[in-house]
Amino acid sequence: MISSYRLGDLLYYMLSESEINKILEEHPNSVGSKYIIEKRSTDNSLSNIDLMTKIILDCCEQNKHLLPNCIENNTVIHLRLGDVVGGTEYHELIKRPLEVSELREKLDGNNTKKYVIGKCFFAETSSKNVDESTYLSNKYLNDVIKEFDGIHFDSGNPDIDLCCAVKSKLFIQGRGHFSKLIVDVRKKLNLDCIETEHLTG
């Protein structure tokens, strides 16, 4: 249940060499691995976000058949789930997700179809109350889906979920660096976002 694939942290946080090597070993064909390999290339002159954007757009093109039809006309809501929903560590407490009522306010008047991305995520630094956090995550996810008559888009692959968010008409930011990455890529592409991250992390 613990994942080494910390794509946002790869860009915004100083991962250790062993953490980077884990991504290469456990996710060899991923956006993250391609980013690491290209960053190590001596002829790479792109900034971090420009390089990541290039790799993500390539991933989107290669996997467009896996995305929802007409995603470009609809909205994606990212929910950071798992440790931040029920964890007790400081880095989890400051990333608690928005209340459903807060999301409702941000989406007032939005009549597009709503896709929700996000699944329970736990890293080695997460609190150990996994069962409680999983229960609270599932409840929160179901509450959001019910509120917006949404569809949980769970491709089973975080890179495909990322592509779904990047290609959507409107993106609603969740907590954490994965969501920050989506916002920054979309800004590079002049696409609309509703930013909700008011705390670091």
Rosetta blueprint (number, residue, H / E / L):
1 M L
2 I E
3 S L
4 S L
5 Y L
6 R L
7 L H
8 G H
9 D H
10 L H
11 L H
12 Y H
13 Y L
14 M L
15 L L
16 S L
17 E H
18 S H
19 E H
20 I H
21 N H
22 K H
23 I H
24 L H
25 E H
26 E H
27 H L
28 P L
29 N L
30 S L
31 V H
32 G H
33 S H
34 K H
35 Y H
36 I H
37 I H
38 E H
39 K H
40 R H
41 S L
42 T L
43 D L
44 N L
45 S L
46 L L
47 S L
48 N H
49 I H
50 D H
51 L H
52 M H
53 T H
54 K H
55 I H
56 I H
57 L H
58 D H
59 C H
60 C H
61 E H
62 Q H
63 N L
64 K H
65 H H
66 L H
67 L L
68 P L
69 N L
70 C L
71 I H
72 E H
73 N H
74 N L
75 T E
76 V E
77 I E
78 H E
79 L L
80 R L
81 L E
82 G E
83 D H
84 V H
85 V H
86 G H
87 G L
88 T L
89 E L
90 Y H
91 H H
92 E H
93 L H
94 I L
95 K L
96 R L
97 P L
98 L L
99 E L
100 V H
101 S H
102 E H
103 L H
104 R H
105 E H
106 K H
107 L L
108 D L
109 G L
110 N L
111 N L
112 T L
113 K L
114 K E
115 Y E
116 V E
117 I E
118 G L
119 K L
120 C E
121 F E
122 F E
123 A L
124 E L
125 T L
126 S L
127 S L
128 K L
129 N L
130 V H
131 D H
132 E H
133 S H
134 T H
135 Y H
136 L H
137 S H
138 N H
139 K H
140 Y H
141 L H
142 N H
143 D H
144 V H
145 I H
146 K H
147 E H
148 F H
149 D L
150 G L
151 I E
152 H E
153 F L
154 D L
155 S L
156 G L
157 N L
158 P H
159 D H
160 I H
161 D H
162 L H
163 C H
164 C H
165 A H
166 V H
167 K H
168 S L
169 K L
170 L E
171 F E
172 I E
173 Q L
174 G L
175 R L
176 G L
177 H H
178 F H
179 S H
180 K H
181 L H
182 I H
183 V H
184 D H
185 V H
186 R H
187 K H
188 K H
189 L L
190 N L
191 L L
192 D E
193 C E
194 I E
195 E L
196 T L
197 E L
198 H L
199 L L
200 T L
201 G L
